[in-house]
Amino acid sequence: MTIFKKSWIYFKYIIRGYLHSLQRKERMISRSALILLAVMAAFAVFTRFDSFCYKDTVAQITEAENVPAGTMTGPNGEQEQYYEQTLSARVLNGEKKGAVVRIKNTYGQSRIKSDRFRKGQQVFVTLTSAGREASIDGLKRDTAIFTVVMIFVFLVVLIAGAKGVAAIITLAVNVFLLYGALQLYENGAKLVWLAVVLVFLFTALSLIISNGISKYILVTLAASFTVMAAVVLIYQIVLSLMGSYEYLTMSYVVNPFSIRAVFFVEIVIGCLGAVVDASVTIAATVNELVKKNPEIARADVWKSVWEVGYDIMGTMVNILFFAYLYGSVPVILLKLTNGYSLSVIYKYQIPFELIRFLMGGIAILSTIPITGFFCVHLMTKRGCSR
């Protein structure tokens, strides 16, 4: 037996044991969720007093006075009111701990370039040489972030139980993989190849950790990878026929030599979630049908696949539409406020959103027959076909 085969068997045993242990503790999930909530709440309270953990200087605002500082006129003639703040803050860490400093801050009504600070907020500051004045570097947000994370984790564990724990573990693993990929990219790795590897790892680990290793999960993996390969092929064919886009107008472009690769990665990663979701839904349905009736005819399985496909197709396509197109609304509004015309936006920004939406829609529609094909031929008995 090869080392790879032995490793694969050990890995399967570990995953099965892990899922079995979660299922045995299903009745304890509610109690565990409450304990988890209490522990995380304690940590959230701790973050309010953790300034000693930071190297940067942290100060808490004790007084805030706002005074109107006039108005400014934008490119389209709109008026924006500006305010000047005089803040007093007490230093919470470092050599100047306990000192009271004076801070000046100017913010606009839109708060795009600067924020409004209030009494009680904690901020990162840079002290002057005299130590009596300071400038704000940013808001200390760890308490708010940890509180939101705490609520999310608690609800997932409370509602989904063992599956919720697996989902959180999966999310943590995916975040770790993404962080590692970004580190590799900084060290010179090719962006496209990193995206391909991430797609494989995201899909495989997400499904295996959440559901274990079973026949329908392997079918889901095969279908998902096939659909993603088909999406990449279609994208490359269309790109070769229509030519390049106006990449230089994409938002947040830094390196013009990698713009095409960045957009390709957006397409691939964006389609992945929809493809895996649709594949899992169809494969899980077929798996239940086969469990209840091992002698089910393949024609009946195909019929069920299409019925499920009809149900998920409309909702998922509409979700993609809202996510891709309306996710750009804030940027469009900012551009309109800063003097961009609608014709420029239609010409140079909307096409990117449409391409993302259309490729995602093609991916979902392709998932239905491809996943159905794998389900029918790998999960049903050949002798039961009619």
Secondary structure as GFF3:
##gff-version 3
##sequence-region A 1 386
A	DSSP	alpha_helix	3	24	.	.	.	ID=ss1
A	DSSP	three_ten_helix	26	28	.	.	.	ID=ss2
A	DSSP	alpha_helix	29	46	.	.	.	ID=ss3
A	DSSP	three_ten_helix	47	49	.	.	.	ID=ss4
A	DSSP	three_ten_helix	51	53	.	.	.	ID=ss5
A	DSSP	beta_strand	57	73	.	.	.	ID=ss6
A	DSSP	beta_strand	79	91	.	.	.	ID=ss7
A	DSSP	beta_strand	100	108	.	.	.	ID=ss8
A	DSSP	beta_strand	122	127	.	.	.	ID=ss9
A	DSSP	beta_strand	133	139	.	.	.	ID=ss10
A	DSSP	alpha_helix	142	160	.	.	.	ID=ss11
A	DSSP	alpha_helix	162	186	.	.	.	ID=ss12
A	DSSP	alpha_helix	191	211	.	.	.	ID=ss13
A	DSSP	alpha_helix	215	242	.	.	.	ID=ss14
A	DSSP	three_ten_helix	247	249	.	.	.	ID=ss15
A	DSSP	three_ten_helix	256	258	.	.	.	ID=ss16
A	DSSP	alpha_helix	259	292	.	.	.	ID=ss17
A	DSSP	alpha_helix	298	325	.	.	.	ID=ss18
A	DSSP	three_ten_helix	326	328	.	.	.	ID=ss19
A	DSSP	alpha_helix	329	337	.	.	.	ID=ss20
A	DSSP	alpha_helix	342	348	.	.	.	ID=ss21
A	DSSP	alpha_helix	350	379	.	.	.	ID=ss22
A	DSSP	three_ten_helix	382	384	.	.	.	ID=ss23
###
